[in-house]
């Protein structure tokens, strides 16, 4: 079972199938169910937040607190025995559900976690009252949609979205699986150059280069701290062909029509206020994207305030991020009239 940002489940399913990682069986809220291929390395899945093994599917989970007893019985019947990782420092459970319930996520976690820990003799680390489990705890997850619950186990020591290369960060940094989804939508196979005019910590370009190592990526940002973070992350990723520079996204130091792909998450004011030429609006950014983009190029943008003028939309995917619902838009330059 792959966990995903809401809205990109179809893109996760497409990656699984195109990369021969498995056979997709179905999609649920933030979940893609699949049978992995025998030789699949599931750690290569970049658009997913996490990958887990479904240990139990429990039907008849209602909205009343009696559902907690049903979940506890299902967990008791799993008999996990010794931990999957012998060096695990106990276990923890993370729960989520869709819709209103007469119980909380912590009620679910404690009901399931106590039963999973009992036969293995390891401590259960509750998240209630803001407590944080130790980083080496074995991770279980419970998700509920409708009247069906899934109890699943992560076999790795960290979720997939926590990229090893991301050692430096800045405010507003893009979630790596979303950046990976944008890169896949950009159809990078025949591209040579890719530009991010608001690169932040470099996530979009590092994800693009992981998908298409032949690319020549270039990233600019108004904030020198962001360029320092991007440089450090690219170095950690083991990739070297990046060009990073401090620059204004409304006045890019790039020639007309020389960029095959643009990947951009513009500043939208909540975490990163627009600066420089963008302080009064994003119009200068979109004019620059149109200027530098080749006639047959593509721009993939995370847009919060509608599709910018001057572009033709090829496809969109509405996602949920930080309590907002922006769209990933795949854009081409509109042809000039006359």
C-alpha positions, 0 to 999 in steps of 0.5 A: 500500500502506497500512501500519497498526498491527496490528489496525486494518487493516480500519478503514484499508480502510474509510476508504479505501473510504468516503473514495473514496481507492481500491479495496481489493484485500486485507489482510496483516499491517499492510498494506492493498493498494489501487488509488488513485482518480485524484484521490485525495489519499492524504495525507488517509488518517488511520488509516494509518501510511504509504502507499507505492508497491509497486515489486516483489512477490517470491515464494519468500522462505524462512527461510534466508540465501539469501533475501537474494540473491533480494531483492538480485536483485529490487532490482537489477531495479527500476532506480530511476534518479534519485531520485523526489525530486531533493533526496533525501540518498541513500536508506534502507531499513526492513525487517520480517518475520513469524516467525523467520528466519535473518537480521536486518532489517539484513541485508535492508536492506543487501542491498536498499539497496546494489542500489537505490543503485547505479544512481542513484549516491546513497549508501545509509544503513544503519541497522545499529549504530544509525545513523540516516539523514539526514531527507531520505533517500529511504525504501524499505521491505521487508516479508516475510510467509510466503514473499512480500516486498514492496519499496515506496517512500514518495513523501513526506518523512515517514510519515503518522503524524508529524502536522505538528500534533504539536509537543508531546508527553508520556509515553504520548501516543497514536499518531495513527492509533489516535486517528483510528481511535477517532474514526471508530468513534465515529460523529461525524456527529450528535454535538455534544460530545466529551470526553476525560477523560485527554486527554494531548497532545490527540491524540484530540480533534484527530483527532476534530475533523479528521474532524468540524469541527462538534464542540465538543471538551473535554479534561481531564488531571491533568497541567498539562504535558499541557494545555499540550501539548494547547493547543500542538498544537491551535493548530498544527493551526489549530483553535480550538474546543477547551476544555482544562482541568486536571482529575481524570478521577475528578471531572469538572467536567461536568454529567450526561448532557451529552456525546454522545461520549467518547474515552479512553485511560486511564492504564495504569501503564506510561508514565503512572501513574494519579493523583488519584482513579484512583490506586487503580484506574480505577473512578472514571473509568468511573463518571464516563464513565457519568455524563456520557455522554448516554443515546444516546451512545457511548464509545470506549476503549482498554482494557488490563484488560478491558471496564469494568462498566456498559457494553454492547459494540458492537464491539472491535478488538484492537491491538498497541501498545508491546508490549501488546495492548489493545482499542479498545472501542465502548461504550454505557451499560448500562440500569439495572435497575428 
